[in-house]
Amino acid sequence: MRRLLLFPLLLLVAPSTVVWSQSLEQRQAWFEQAFPSLIETYQWLHTHPEVSFQEEETAALVAKTWREQGFEVSTDVGGHGVVGLLRNGDGPTVMLRCDLDALPVTEQTQLPYASTQKIVLPSGGSTGVMHACGHDVHMTNLLATSSYLATHRSAWAGTLMVIGQPAEERGAGARAMLEDGLFRRFPKPDFALALHVSGDRQAGTIGLLPGFALANVDSVDIIVKGRGGHGSQPHTTIDPIVQAAHLIVALQTIVSREVKPIDPAVVTVGAINGGTKHNIIGNECHLQLTVRSYADDVRAALLAAIQRKANAVADSFGAPKPDIEISQGTPSLRNNPELTERMEKVFAATIGEDNVARDEPSMGGEDFSRYGRAGVPILMYRLGSVSEKRLKRFKELGVPPPSLHSSQYYPDIEPTLQTGFLTMSAAALELLAK
């Protein structure tokens, strides 16, 4: 198996760094020996995807594996959540997290182990299910990391806490686990780390960013109300579709005119539904919005402005006040700056400085952020998953690589897993150094 090219380590490093750096070659050799078993686990997870809140078989496999590795395992935490503890003397508690759930997407990758799973949707239709967001990689990586640490306890001290979190795709799993006593029933960690695959980053590389990395994610439903009637007699009606059109334009001024230009914010109308026929003016029109921000004060200002503008448009038409429902989703993810900078040095020494980059902030969301909001220093970093050859081919074709959540996304699993394992195990050994 081809190994990653690693930069030689400097001698002027902290004593804890010397410990894990001296184990780098050992960890590479361990990975090469373990890879056939790891790929079997990965392919099983890939072919047995389960959507949010239904991760029963997935959670069972994760729990069984951690028990076999010697962890104290608790199941059904916040749904199908799994918590494993490995106590190894005095020292900090370090939490490593993976997510269990897949997406209602029909796989079109043509892989020999492509998912053929199907589910029935609440609407009555059916769809395929696949790990289009790479959670199968996340799980396999954490199972590999925990296995190595469990069999090399002389290299570290403290408590290793591993969790398999359900329902990340619904933004609900972290909250459910916390509400079920994750940090009361189990030790509250001193540090928490996770990784997430990237669909456009080269395998063998990672990206990380101190501070805000992912956004607050909120959904807003607005039902604009009017008075229906015949399309040939609009003067007898209050047209909710025209109202909605005015509101859509008004909403665009929130970010451009009410938010400070240096504060990131997004207000997107993702859906508009109203009317039934050419010559009928209906009674209602339904708008669905996604709202993104970083800072909590910006989040509050955006949501307040949406309500104000919706009510103002209705008032200008002499219409009833609209129904407005706000569903606050995941909070913004802020990587602890000190932890991020510490891990950046560890990662650079592990896979080479040229393979570690500072990420751009994203307006996507991730509920790993909730552990940070609970007072734990966190870091989520991005793991490249597409080979250089494939990226070059996409560039030649003039098309972007399939994004996460695409039915055509898949990782080049060997270099992706190798880089994930080497970096996450190095991070754990650094934080748990004797």
ABEGO torsion letter per residue (X at the ends): XBBBBBBBBBABBBAAAAAAAAAAAAAAAAAAAAAAAAAAAAAAAAABBBBBGAAAAAAAAAAAAAAAAGBBBBBGBGEABBBBBBBBEBEBBBBBBBBABBBBBBBAAGBAABBABBBBBAAGBBBBBBBAAGAAAAAAAAAAAAAAAAABAAABBEBBBBBBBBGAAAGAAAAAAAAAGAAAABBBBABBBBBBBBAABBBGBBBBBBEBABBBBBBBBBBBBBBBEBAABAAABBBAAAAAAAAAAAAAAAAAAABBAABBBBBBBABBBBEABAABBBABBBBBBBBBBABAAAAAAAAAAAAAAAAAAAAAAGBBBBBBBBBBBBBBBBBBAAAAAAAAAAAAAAAEAAABBBBBBBABBBAAAAAAAAGBBBBBBBBBABBAAAAAAAAAAGBBBBBBGBAABBBBAAAAAAAAAAAAAAAAAAAABX
